Amino acid sequence: MNDAYIFIGSNIERETNYPLAVERLRRLGTVLAVSPVYDTPALGNAPNTPHFFNGAARLLTELTPHALRNALRAIESELGRVRTADKNAPRTIDLDLVLYDQEIIDDNELKIPDLKIFECGFMARALADVNPDYIIPPDGPTLAELADRLCTSRDNMYTVPGISSQVRQFVQNALQTQATAPQLPACVTHAYDNDSSQTTMPDHTITSYAAQQHETSKQKAQRAIATAVRTILVNVGEDPTREGLRKTPERVARAYNELLGGYAVNPASLINGALFESAYDDMVVVKDIEFYSLCEHHMLPFFGKAHVAYIPDGKIIGLSKIPRIVEMYARRLQVQEKMTREIADFIQTLLSPRGVAVIVMGQHMCATMRGVNQTNSKMLTQAMYGAFQERIAHEQLNDRLQQAE
């Protein structure tokens, strides 16, 4: 499931079209939260142009970004939207996909994040209402920080209590009737009894509760890692709220998602059928495969190059798959000795060749930047199976590695 942020606008029959649009968003996934509905002047300050109802919705959806954009366009068409060359023209409804998970997209169809959020304070404010802590990719700020930066005044931005309550009711009803979700807490239900213009707190309550219900295991892991990093920062004597460190926990969590991505790789999907019958029976050597890993003892980096060779016995593997196999095992907490053997074991099981050889040369930060501080030391490990345990094949491999230089 994907976390999408949609900006909503209407200035033609807005009292009708805005709530209809929010309700139709429920076709595309689960609406986790909606902002208050704001009355704002049209961009460009054109005379006699009717004011907009503007706001934002947070949607949990299985649709890809481009599919979601197309679905939003379909809802616009249903509600009578006619697109013209004038981007500031009145419209029955405007549904813009402005943020999507932590994706960065810039093609002929989509630009995410939508750069208008950095220019329009009312957009930033509405988006911050549905998730203030969302970090705009790649490195922030958060939506709350952006809103505070842009919204120096709310003189031209008024909450519309009646419509705000109506669209929030859609969210409440949908969440309460989901068969797999437990009953909403009383604090959430009662938050909607008061039609006050102070709408931020109920929206945040709904957002927090719904996010807990729908949060993926990956999102839970990222949040737990970020919390742990904050604890580390405090205990080494730092202030995690200062400017330079404010977003560091989330950055580290995203970095670990990449650095330790090997745990999430499905070997069957990795190979993806790239095994082929072949009469070739000479040595296959893939040399100088760069890798980056983290030592399981200190969680410090080690990196270097791997050489992988095998002697086929009727079956070969697609060339690109060998570096991917190396990366799958490198992107885990490792010791070099174990990683070397895991690569060899995987290829042996996959191909049943006459021989497999894996040679790894690595440089370890746990030895260069701490401890013995040996800046030039390197570690060599190897695993030799089958024919490569025989001297002649071993020597042939060494010759080919040298010839390839």
C-alpha positions in Angstrom: 0.0 0.0 0.0 1.2 3.5 -0.8 0.8 6.8 1.0 -0.5 9.5 -1.4 -1.3 13.2 -0.8 -3.9 14.9 -2.9 -4.7 18.6 -3.1 -8.3 19.5 -3.7 -9.8 22.7 -5.1 -13.2 23.9 -6.4 -14.7 27.3 -7.2 -17.8 26.2 -9.3 -20.6 24.9 -7.2 -18.0 24.3 -4.6 -20.4 23.4 -1.7 -21.5 20.4 -3.8 -18.4 19.4 -5.8 -15.8 19.5 -3.0 -17.6 16.9 -0.8 -18.5 14.8 -3.8 -14.8 14.6 -4.8 -13.7 13.6 -1.3 -16.3 10.8 -1.2 -15.2 9.6 -4.6 -11.6 9.3 -3.4 -12.8 6.4 -1.3 -13.0 4.3 -4.6 -9.2 4.6 -4.9 -8.2 3.3 -1.5 -8.6 4.3 2.2 -8.9 8.0 3.0 -6.8 8.2 6.1 -7.3 11.9 6.8 -8.7 15.2 5.4 -7.7 18.7 6.2 -10.2 21.4 7.1 -11.7 23.0 4.1 -10.3 26.5 3.5 -11.9 29.5 1.6 -9.0 31.0 -0.4 -8.9 33.6 -3.2 -8.0 32.4 -6.7 -4.4 32.6 -7.8 -3.5 35.6 -9.8 -6.0 37.8 -8.0 -8.1 38.1 -11.2 -11.1 40.4 -10.6 -14.5 38.8 -10.2 -13.0 35.3 -10.0 -14.9 33.3 -7.3 -13.0 32.1 -4.3 -11.9 28.4 -4.0 -12.6 25.8 -1.4 -9.2 24.2 -1.0 -7.9 21.4 1.2 -6.0 18.1 1.2 -6.5 14.4 1.6 -4.2 11.6 2.6 -5.0 8.3 0.7 -3.7 4.8 1.3 -3.8 3.2 -2.1 -2.5 0.2 -4.2 -2.5 2.4 -7.3 0.9 3.4 -8.8 1.5 7.2 -9.1 0.5 7.3 -12.8 -2.5 5.1 -12.4 -3.6 7.2 -9.4 -3.2 10.4 -11.5 -5.4 8.9 -14.2 -8.0 7.9 -11.7 -8.1 11.4 -10.3 -8.6 12.8 -13.8 -11.5 10.4 -14.2 -13.2 11.8 -11.1 -12.6 15.3 -12.3 -14.4 14.4 -15.6 -17.3 12.9 -13.7 -17.8 16.1 -11.8 -17.7 18.2 -15.0 -14.1 19.4 -15.0 -13.1 20.8 -18.4 -9.4 21.5 -18.7 -8.3 24.7 -20.5 -5.0 26.4 -21.2 -5.7 28.8 -18.4 -4.3 27.1 -15.3 -6.1 29.6 -13.0 -9.5 29.3 -14.7 -12.5 28.4 -12.5 -13.2 24.7 -12.3 -15.7 22.3 -10.7 -13.0 20.3 -9.1 -9.2 20.0 -9.1 -7.5 16.8 -7.8 -3.7 17.1 -7.9 -1.4 14.3 -6.8 1.3 16.3 -5.1 3.2 13.7 -2.9 3.5 10.0 -3.0 5.4 8.0 -0.4 9.0 9.1 -0.7 9.0 9.0 -4.5 10.7 11.6 -6.7 9.2 11.6 -10.2 9.8 14.1 -13.0 8.5 13.0 -16.4 6.1 14.2 -19.1 3.1 13.3 -17.0 4.0 13.8 -13.3 6.1 15.9 -11.2 6.3 14.7 -7.6 6.8 16.4 -5.3 4.7 19.1 -6.9 6.8 22.3 -6.7 3.7 24.4 -6.1 3.7 23.3 -2.5 6.9 25.4 -2.0 5.2 28.5 -3.3 1.6 28.3 -2.1 1.1 28.7 1.7 -2.4 27.4 1.6 -1.3 24.2 -0.1 1.4 23.6 2.5 -1.0 24.4 5.3 -3.7 21.9 4.1 -1.1 19.2 3.5 0.4 19.8 7.0 -3.0 19.3 8.5 -3.2 15.7 7.3 0.4 14.7 8.2 2.6 17.4 9.7 5.6 15.1 10.2 5.8 14.0 6.6 9.4 14.7 5.3 9.3 16.1 1.7 11.8 14.0 -0.3 14.7 13.9 -0.6 15.8 15.8 2.5 12.9 17.8 3.9 11.6 20.1 5.3 8.5 18.5 7.0 5.1 19.7 5.8 4.6 21.5 9.2 7.9 23.3 8.8 7.1 24.3 5.2 3.6 25.6 6.3 5.1 27.6 9.1 7.6 29.1 6.7 5.1 30.1 4.0 2.0 30.9 6.1 3.0 34.2 7.8 -0.6 35.3 7.7 -4.0 33.6 7.5 -5.8 36.8 6.5 -6.8 35.3 3.1 -7.4 31.8 4.3 -10.6 31.0 6.3 -11.8 27.6 7.6 -15.3 26.6 6.4 -16.7 24.7 9.4 -19.8 23.2 7.8 -18.1 21.7 4.8 -15.1 20.7 6.9 -17.3 18.7 9.2 -19.1 17.1 6.2 -16.0 15.7 4.5 -14.5 14.6 7.8 -17.7 12.6 8.4 -16.9 10.6 5.2 -13.6 9.6 6.7 -15.1 8.7 10.0 -17.9 6.6 8.5 -15.5 4.7 6.2 -13.1 3.9 9.0 -15.8 2.8 11.3 -17.4 0.4 8.8 -14.3 -1.3 7.6 -14.8 -5.0 8.4 -11.2 -5.7 9.4 -10.7 -2.6 11.6 -11.6 -2.5 15.3 -14.1 0.1 16.6 -12.8 3.6 16.6 -11.9 4.9 20.0 -14.5 7.1 21.7 -12.1 10.1 21.6 -12.2 10.0 17.8 -16.0 9.6 17.5 -16.7 12.4 20.0 -14.2 14.7 18.3 -16.7 15.1 15.5 -19.7 16.1 17.7 -18.5 19.7 17.8 -18.8 21.7 14.6 -16.1 24.1 15.7 -13.8 25.8 13.3 -10.9 24.4 15.4 -10.6 21.3 13.2 -7.0 20.4 13.3 -7.1 18.2 16.4 -9.8 15.8 15.2 -8.0 15.4 11.9 -4.8 14.6 13.5 -6.5 12.1 15.8 -8.1 10.3 12.8 -4.7 10.4 11.0 -2.8 8.8 13.9 -5.4 6.1 14.5 -5.8 5.2 10.8 -2.1 5.2 10.2 -1.7 2.7 13.0 -4.3 0.4 11.5 -2.9 0.5 8.0 0.8 1.0 8.6 2.9 -1.6 6.7 5.6 -3.6 8.4 8.2 -1.6 6.4 6.8 1.7 7.8 6.7 0.3 11.3 10.4 -0.7 10.9 11.4 2.7 9.6 9.6 4.4 12.5 11.3 2.1 15.1 14.7 2.7 13.5 14.2 6.5 13.6 13.2 6.2 17.3 16.3 4.2 18.1 18.6 6.7 16.3 17.1 9.6 18.4 17.9 7.6 21.5 21.5 7.1 20.3 21.8 10.9 19.6 20.6 11.8 23.1 23.0 9.2 24.7 26.1 10.4 22.9 25.4 13.9 24.2 23.6 15.4 21.2 20.4 17.4 20.8 18.2 15.7 18.2 16.0 18.7 17.9 18.7 21.1 16.7 18.6 22.2 13.1 21.3 19.8 11.7 20.0 16.7 13.4 16.2 17.3 13.3 15.7 15.0 10.3 18.7 12.7 10.9 16.7 9.8 12.4 14.4 9.6 9.4 17.4 9.9 7.0 19.2 7.1 8.8 16.1 4.9 8.7 15.8 5.5 4.9 19.6 4.8 4.5 19.3 1.5 6.4 16.4 0.5 4.1 18.9 0.8 1.2 22.0 -0.4 2.9 20.3 -3.5 4.3 18.0 -4.1 1.4 19.3 -7.6 0.9 17.0 -9.0 3.6 14.0 -8.0 1.5 15.2 -9.6 -1.8 13.3 -12.7 -2.9 15.8 -15.0 -4.6 13.2 -16.4 -7.0 12.3 -12.9 -8.1 16.0 -12.0 -8.3 16.7 -14.8 -10.8 13.4 -14.3 -12.6 13.9 -17.3 -14.8 17.3 -16.2 -16.2 18.6 -19.8 -16.3 19.4 -21.3 -19.7 20.4 -24.6 -21.1 23.8 -24.5 -22.7 26.5 -26.8 -24.1 29.2 -24.3 -23.0 31.5 -26.2 -20.5 34.4 -23.8 -20.1 35.0 -21.5 -17.2 32.7 -18.4 -16.7 34.4 -15.6 -14.8 32.8 -12.3 -13.7 35.5 -10.1 -12.3 35.6 -6.9 -10.2 32.0 -6.8 -8.9 31.9 -3.9 -6.5 30.1 -4.4 -3.2 29.2 -2.4 -0.1 28.2 -4.1 3.2 28.0 -3.5 6.9 30.0 -5.4 9.5 27.7 -7.3 11.8 30.1 -6.7 14.8 30.1 -2.9 14.7 27.7 -2.0 11.9 30.5 -0.1 10.2 31.0 -0.4 6.4 33.2 -2.8 4.6 33.5 -2.7 0.8 35.6 -4.0 -2.0 35.4 -6.3 -5.1 34.3 -9.8 -5.6 35.3 -12.3 -8.4 32.8 -15.1 -9.2 33.5 -18.0 -11.4 31.8 -21.3 -12.3 32.2 -24.2 -14.7 28.8 -25.0 -16.2 27.3 -28.5 -16.4 24.6 -27.9 -19.0 23.1 -24.7 -17.5 24.2 -21.1 -17.3 22.8 -17.9 -15.7 22.2 -14.5 -17.1 25.3 -12.3 -16.7 23.6 -9.5 -14.7 22.3 -11.9 -12.1 25.8 -12.7 -10.7 26.4 -9.1 -9.5 22.8 -9.1 -8.1 23.5 -12.2 -6.2 26.6 -10.6 -4.7 24.6 -7.5 -3.8 21.8 -9.5 -2.2 24.2 -11.0 0.3 26.3 -7.8 0.7 23.3 -5.7 1.6 22.9 -7.4 5.0 24.8 -7.4 8.3 27.8 -9.6 7.4 31.2 -10.9 8.0 33.2 -11.2 4.9 33.9 -14.9 5.4 30.2 -15.8 5.7 29.3 -13.6 2.7 31.9 -15.3 0.5 30.5 -18.8 1.3 26.9 -17.7 1.0 27.5 -16.4 -2.6 29.2 -19.7 -3.5 26.5 -21.8 -1.9 23.7 -20.0 -3.7 25.3 -20.5 -7.1 26.1 -24.1 -6.4 22.5 -24.8 -5.4 21.1 -22.9 -8.3 23.2 -24.2 -11.2 24.8 -27.5 -9.9 27.9 -26.7 -11.9 31.1 -28.7 -12.0 32.8 -26.0 -9.9 32.2 -22.7 -8.2 34.8 -20.1 -7.0 34.2 -16.9 -5.2 37.1 -14.6 -4.2 36.4 -11.4 -2.2 38.8 -8.6 -1.4 37.5 -6.2 1.2 38.5 -3.1 3.2 36.9 -2.8 6.7 36.2 0.5 8.4 36.1 -1.3 11.8 39.9 -1.9 11.3 40.8 1.4 9.6 38.8 4.1 11.5 38.8 2.4 15.0 40.7 -0.3 16.8 44.0 -1.0 15.2 43.6 1.9 12.7 45.3 0.0 9.9 44.3 2.3 7.0 45.8 0.1 4.2 44.9 -3.3 5.4 42.6 -5.5 3.2 41.0 -8.9 3.8 41.0 -11.7 1.2 38.5 -14.6 1.4 37.6 -17.4 -1.0 35.4 -20.4 -1.4 36.3 -23.1 -3.9 33.9 -25.9 -4.7 34.0 -28.9 -7.1 36.6 -28.6 -9.9 38.1 -25.5 -8.4 39.5 -27.5 -5.5 41.8 -29.1 -8.0 45.0 -27.3 -8.7 44.7 -27.0 -12.4 41.3 -25.2 -12.3 42.5 -23.0 -9.5 45.6 -22.0 -11.5 43.5 -21.4 -14.7 41.2 -19.1 -12.7 44.2 -17.1 -11.4 45.5 -16.8 -15.0 42.2 -15.5 -16.2 41.8 -13.0 -13.5 45.3 -11.6 -14.3 44.6 -11.6 -18.1 41.5 -9.6 -17.6 43.4 -6.7 -15.9 
